[in-house]
Amino acid sequence: MTVQSGRLFVSFHLFMAARIFRFIFLLCTVPFFFGCITVFYPLDPQREESPHYRDGRYQNLYDDSAIVEKGFHTFLYWKLFGDVDPPAVEPLPQDPPEVKLLTKDDFYPPEGTLRILWLGHSTTWLAATVNGRTHHLVMDPVLGDVITRPRISRLPLNKEDLPSADVVLVSHAHRDHLDIESLQFFARRNNATVFLLPSGMTLWAQEEGLNSIVQEWWDRTKAGPFEVQYMPAQHWSKMGLNDTMQYHWGSYWIRIGNRNVFFAGDTAFSPHFQDIRHRREENLDLAIMPIGAFKPRWFMKAAHIDPPEALQASRVLGAARMVPVHWGTFGLGDDRPMESLLFLKAILEQRSPEAMPEVVAWTPGQFIDLTLDNLNSD
């Protein structure tokens, strides 16, 4: 055997090994794509009365044909034959991010302080101490594994050490954002916990025994000192075989005192960010933006922003600061655990600081504090 033929032999077998790995990965991933192939979810007849429901499904504000056209056949093509995007940065570590361990006390900030804690993936906790009482709001809580997707970075503390939540926000019905075990955990902890859910989920919430408020885009809800407004996102939803785009999806604007926080959920980049800015004229202190699961770009772009788009969206919203989430916890795309954060940092090094918001490149378990003013007694 010549050297050249030997190299071809090795290359061929490496190629076949990669394809076999992808096939095995596909077998493990199919249940995640379907939500769970054995589960059918309740469809609320009232969903058809929503102003955002037509043609048999919930709609986005802007053209979503690229989402609708990506069926299971596209998913199969990605996993079996799709091109692999080159690394966004090099060198690219394979290890997950460092997790900073939290204590129970970290969830009780000083009087007059809003604390934003990141627990991994999109799970973000807001704790505000007002008049001697700490109020707790948690967004998209996923405290364990996702079907076929074990955590690659641990929760920053045992979930039993978490405080009870006063209000839980769910952006949309995908399993890495809506985890029924986590929601039931909070419901058992405190039967007064209020769950803010997207339009179309009334019947589902009733069957799960959740004390819920179901929201349309632009609805506002008062929860203790928090005022929460459900906002659009450019995305989709699916939990089982029968519910594709039958529950709505969105983002959140949270106001408390003089502070405003935006939580983007999952979203593509679209003019909806400008629509949100037109609706809210207040100064936006913090944008919580997803940056991960952005590869391969040809597949993910229709539903997931990448790091450059997250910065652009934060600028459109007029955010003073941005924190990146939706990276380093679950392997959902082709990007490596640290790739999206390192890509974000590389962009920041190349651009003028005046052209973008301040970015806090945190890691799971870290938090930031904002001083509160203009608070009333509730």
Sequence and secondary structure as in RCSB ss.txt:
>XXXX:A:sequence
MTVQSGRLFVSFHLFMAARIFRFIFLLCTVPFFFGCITVFYPLDPQREESPHYRDGRYQNLYDDSAIVEKGFHTF
LYWKLFGDVDPPAVEPLPQDPPEVKLLTKDDFYPPEGTLRILWLGHSTTWLAATVNGRTHHLVMDPVLGDVITRP
RISRLPLNKEDLPSADVVLVSHAHRDHLDIESLQFFARRNNATVFLLPSGMTLWAQEEGLNSIVQEWWDRTKAGP
FEVQYMPAQHWSKMGLNDTMQYHWGSYWIRIGNRNVFFAGDTAFSPHFQDIRHRREENLDLAIMPIGAFKPRWFM
KAAHIDPPEALQASRVLGAARMVPVHWGTFGLGDDRPMESLLFLKAILEQRSPEAMPEVVAWTPGQFIDLTLDNL
NSD
>XXXX:A:secstr
  HHHHHHHHHHHHHHHHHHHHHHHHHHHHHHHHS TT      GGGGGSTTEETTEE  SS  HHHHT  HHHH
HHHHHT      SSSS   S        GGGGS  TTEEEEEEEETTEEEEEEEETTEEEEEEES   S BTTB 
 SS  SS GGGS   SEEE  BSSTTT  HHHHHHHHHH TT EEEEETT HHHHHHHT  EEEE TT EEEETT
EEEEEE  S    SSSS TT S B EEEEEETTEEEEE  S    THHHHHHHH  S EEEEEEE  S  SHHHH
TTT   HHHHHHHHHHHTEEEEEEES SSS  SSS TTHHHHHHHHHHHHS GGGS EE    TT EEEEE  S 
   
